[in-house]
């Protein structure tokens, strides 16, 4: 067990350590060294002496810097007064300059006189020319003039600078050059942006200020770039003329000119071609087209077969030799087999032979006629479907955007057109094919009636 003296020393040590801010965890070395009361008092005394020394040094430093701070404050106050005096001087100078500027502006306006109006007109002309040149195809060859006109308009509008004689001369020159280029056809090389995204240097021809073309294609100038039209004019009539004018060296060349400087050509972007128009008809349109193709094929087959049969029948009429490769030859063969029969029997035999030939001559004619009737009815069906789609769009989105209704209206109109386009030629083909069939049947009936009449005369003569 510890003695009372040891316990008292330990407690006193802990008290002093707590007063000094020391803990067993934060300063274990001190706790281990301060094992006696005298040793602890010595360490406390050393700490107090050190703290007093640091405090005296800090106080001396503060006193020394207090003089410097006063000097800095005095300097700042003096600088403030100088700046205030300078600010007042500058304000007075600004007021004086403002008055002088007004006098100079009045003097400038007085000296300019009518020139001020002239410069205003120049500014307007430069701005208008810049706007026009930005979209002109001649800008491909002269891209720097737009920047010049823009700077000239800003310079005149600033009211601080006047255009020089060289700038005035160039403005007149650019206007005159644009008028001159509007009547020229020029061939040169430049970079062209193609529809596949690639850029290629091509030979192009500029026709005045209206069109610029390459070999087989029209080009457009937009936002400083020369590019190929997304959709060229349909057919080779116009695109072929671009190749002609590109290869020509002199003389006259027929060329498809757009006098609106690209306005007409731009409409081809939104104008659907034949395939797109057919697609607007939807499933009903495809069915009408399929029906028309079937009717056309059947009509062509019937025309070929009946034409061959008609030639053979005509040849049989001019020949005395019977042939089994044609309808008339087979009907006449029936008479040859029944020459000794009476008139009634022969007439029945001949009628039977004609009836046998009739199905082959009239085959598929009824189907062609049905197609000519069904096609417009299917077109009417597509019209009704298209109008239903239109009313559904109106119900959902209202009538604010006509584009939402355009799909249904296009389907309604295209199916009607397709139905009529199939029905009209099918009716004509049916009439032609049916006429040829009736002609052959009429020849067979005439020849049969003649043979029966001749046979009746022969039998009547024998009876007499």
Buried (B, 14 or more C-beta within 10 A) or exposed (E): EEEEEEEEBEEBBBEBBEEBEBEEEEBEEBBEEBEEBEEBEEBBEEEEEEEEEEEEEEEEEEEEEEEEEEEEEEEEEEEEEEEEEEEEEEEEEEEEEEEEEEEEEEEEEEEEEEEBEEBEEBBEBBBEBBEBBBEBBBBBEBEEBBEBBBEBBEBBBEEEEBBEEEBBEBBEEBBEBBEEBEEEEBEEEBEBBEEEEEEEEBEBBBBBBBBBBBBEBBBBBEEEEBBBBEBBBEEEEBBEBBBEBBEBEEEEBEBBBBEEBBEEBBEBEEEBEEEEBBBBBBEBBEBBBEBBEBBBEBBEEBBEBBEEBBEBBBBBEEEEEBBEEBBBBBBBBBBEEBEEBEBEEBBEBBBEBBEEBBEEBBBBBEBBBBBBEBBBEBBBBBBEBBBEBBEEBBEEEEEEEEEBBEBBBBBBBBBBBBBBBBBEBBBEBBEBBBEBBEBBBEBBBEBBEEBBEEBBEEBEEEEE
